[in-house]
Every structure is written in structure tokens, then in C-alpha cells.
Amino acid sequence: MVIWSHIRDALFELDALRRYRTLHRFTTIDWSLKKRDLVSNSYSQCRKYFGKEAAEGIYGETPLQTIESILRVIGVTEKDTFVDLGCGRGRLCFFVNALFGCTAKGIDLVPSYIREAKKHPVEGTEFYLDDYKNHLDQKAIYYWYVVTSNSSEFLNVVDLFCEGAIVITISERIEGWELLHTIPALYPWGETYAFVQRKQYGRAQQKKV
């Protein structure tokens, strides 16, 4: 299973090189991030910060093709703001900004990730070394990959989103919110669903997914 996941990840990357080769600004940054991985692997940085056991449940990069397919269904335009909660090195933010022309904002707790992202200043991208609970006050499109219904993180965060916020979750949806789309989503570890939901005005939220 692990070997197949690595093979699938490599296939995603090869396809991304072909598919997005005309996004010159992004591909330049992406190559820089990949070269940095040869010196200091991004998973190792996550493990060093959170510990090995926690890192295994936290770390993972979303294929570019997967986030594109989700955002195409949503209909993202240059007027939107995309927020990646737990952005890592900022790869998705750079990609979404280049592909859709929208503002992209990334938040993470790992200092080396944010330092690396900020080495590539691009208009329309912002990165913050902070707890993402402090950045949920926009009517933005949030990508919240690591969330499960029984996690204390979910219980502490879900009610902090501002009304009207659109949140993308993977494999589990937020009950009590308006479900906008259910989208098949492919990852190196397998196929699942992305749920696109909006926090409704004036409704109490249920603290479960």
C-alpha cells in the first residue's frame, strides 16, 4: 500500500509537469521547493516540529490536479480569496494564485515552511506563521484538509468560521452547514470525496462532522 502510494504520487507529479508547464511563474517556484526537499525534506520538518506520530496524521500534499478539479466546480475567479489551513511550504497557494488569479493565503505552525514560502514573494499570495484559528474571519474559500469529527481541533475551530465562509473538507462533511457540492477527489492514498459547504447565516452549528 505504501509503495503504491509513492508510485501514484510520482505519477501525479509527472502529469502535473505536463499539464501545468505553461504556468511559468509557478513552475519556477515549484522547482525551487523540490530542490529544497533534497536538502531538507518537508515531511522531516513536519516530524521534527510535531513529533513522528503526529506528523504521520498531519502531513500530506494535495495533488494539483485534485485541487484544480475542486475549485473548477466551485467556480473560483480572480475576485475570490483561497485560504489553505495548514499550507506547508505554500505550494497550493502559489498554484491557485497562478491558475485562477485569485488571492491565496497560507497559514502554518511550522516555522521552516513559512520561511520557505516567503522566499518567493508573489503578488496576491500571503503567508502567516500562526494558528489558523486566528484567520477564519473572511468570507473566503477555505481548504481544511486535516479534519475528523472526533478531533478536538475540529471542535475548537468549526464555530470560528465567519458566516458565509465556504469550507472544503475531505472525506467528512460539516453537519448543519449548507452543502454546496460533493466532488470525487483523488489522492495518492486513494479516492474519496471533497465536501464544499457554506456556513449559513443565523444558524447554530453542530459540533460534529
ABEGO torsion letter per residue (X at the ends): XAAAAAAAAAAAAAAAAAAAAABAAAAAAAAAAAAAAAABBAAAAAAAAAEAAAAAAABEBBBAAAAAAAAAAAGBBAABBBBBBGAEAGAAAAAAAAAAGBBBBBBBABAAAAAAAAABBBBGBBBBBBBAAAAAABBBBBBBABBBAABAAAAAAAAABBBGBBBBBBGBBBBGBBBABBBBBBBAAEBBBBBBBBBBBGBBBBBBX
